[in-house]
Amino acid sequence: MRQISFLAVIASFLISIAAHAEEAPRWELGLGVAALSIADYRGSTQRRQYLLPLPYIQYRGEIFKIDRTGAHGDVFSSDRVKLDISVNAGPPAKSGNNDARVDMPNLDPTVEAGPSLQIFLARDPVQDRHWSLRLPLRAAAATNLSHVQRIGWIFSPSLNYDTLKSAAQWDVGVAVGPLYATEDYHDYYYEVAPAFATAARPAYNARAGYSGSRLTLTAGRRFPKYWVGAFARYDNLRGAVFEDSPLVKKKDSFMAGIGIAWILTKSRSQP
């Protein structure tokens, strides 16, 4: 379970802040350390701090890539539109350590995967910066290795501004947009089954629909022998269909992380 927790947290971190560099090699591998501060779940008042090993992985293949936009496989790409397969992950939470979820089942690490359509609204190829609309639709599953539970779908359209600089400058990304999810997904985090209801925690069944809004900021820079990056993410749950769940103790959520990794080896070839 500890290994799965580590992988889920690191995957989320890397997808948010992985680096980009011009004339970069096809692949790079490295190792470093990451410091993270993450709420148990969106709407929880309790959070955890992690100091974890940070694998640095960059792969720039013709179809599959791991880069600053995450792990994805490009299905179609043109000057105006790109369709790829993207993945995401989320950390676990032990209910025994969370006041709102005491005596309820633990939250397992989650994995998400699905198609993502990116529409470029404005591009500056000289400065390598652009505005785009991203439309990712992902299927989600929760697992602790002994079992896998399907927990529905997430749709998170966002308006993005990205500036991808050379190795001598910082990459910066800003993304903002709403989130929507199916009932199964909301139930996984916010449902209170009758068996777990108490006087202070009444039974609750979540609905499908609006899941709040999100603002994400990322920054990263690749130096000749190491890489540094940071991210911050703010979620606003006001108006979400599960806003009145007894497990929602606050109407916003914040997570942040910073990492440094030393590049240990890389390929001689370029993409």
KAKA-V210835 format. One record per residue. N is the residue number from 0. PSI is psi in whole degrees, -180 to 180 (999 if undefined). Layout:
BEGIN
n: (N/N)
psi: (PSI/PSI)
END
This chain:
BEGIN
n: (0/1/2/3/4/5/6/7/8/9/10/11/12/13/14/15/16/17/18/19/20/21/22/23/24/25/26/27/28/29/30/31/32/33/34/35/36/37/38/39/40/41/42/43/44/45/46/47/48/49/50/51/52/53/54/55/56/57/58/59/60/61/62/63/64/65/66/67/68/69/70/71/72/73/74/75/76/77/78/79/80/81/82/83/84/85/86/87/88/89/90/91/92/93/94/95/96/97/98/99/100/101/102/103/104/105/106/107/108/109/110/111/112/113/114/115/116/117/118/119/120/121/122/123/124/125/126/127/128/129/130/131/132/133/134/135/136/137/138/139/140/141/142/143/144/145/146/147/148/149/150/151/152/153/154/155/156/157/158/159/160/161/162/163/164/165/166/167/168/169/170/171/172/173/174/175/176/177/178/179/180/181/182/183/184/185/186/187/188/189/190/191/192/193/194/195/196/197/198/199/200/201/202/203/204/205/206/207/208/209/210/211/212/213/214/215/216/217/218/219/220/221/222/223/224/225/226/227/228/229/230/231/232/233/234/235/236/237/238/239/240/241/242/243/244/245/246/247/248/249/250/251/252/253/254/255/256/257/258/259/260/261/262/263/264/265/266/267/268/269/270)
psi: (-38/-40/-43/-42/-46/-47/-40/-45/-46/-41/-46/-44/-48/-39/-31/-35/13/150/167/146/143/149/39/157/167/-41/154/144/141/-179/141/-147/146/141/125/147/114/134/153/-38/164/121/-7/143/-11/142/165/148/136/140/108/153/143/106/135/114/122/128/127/67/175/-32/-58/137/147/108/-163/-18/2/-168/124/160/120/119/-42/141/135/-175/-24/-26/143/133/126/176/122/157/159/170/160/152/164/176/132/121/-28/-19/8/121/-38/-24/15/134/8/164/148/156/118/161/147/150/135/144/145/179/150/122/125/123/119/122/-36/136/143/91/-25/-47/-5/56/153/157/139/159/123/137/76/135/117/141/141/146/148/138/147/22/-33/-22/161/131/122/131/25/-157/151/133/120/74/145/149/125/142/124/136/114/103/-179/178/-17/0/172/138/137/138/141/132/136/141/172/167/145/147/161/169/-40/-41/-47/-38/-37/-39/-32/-5/143/105/152/-33/-22/8/145/179/-34/-8/82/158/144/137/118/166/164/156/-148/132/17/-173/162/140/126/133/133/153/141/153/132/119/172/-38/-4/170/143/149/162/156/158/140/129/129/133/120/4/127/-6/150/-19/14/-32/11/140/-11/-10/107/-12/154/10/169/146/139/150/158/158/144/158/136/139/131/115/-34/157/161/160/-22/157/160/999)
END
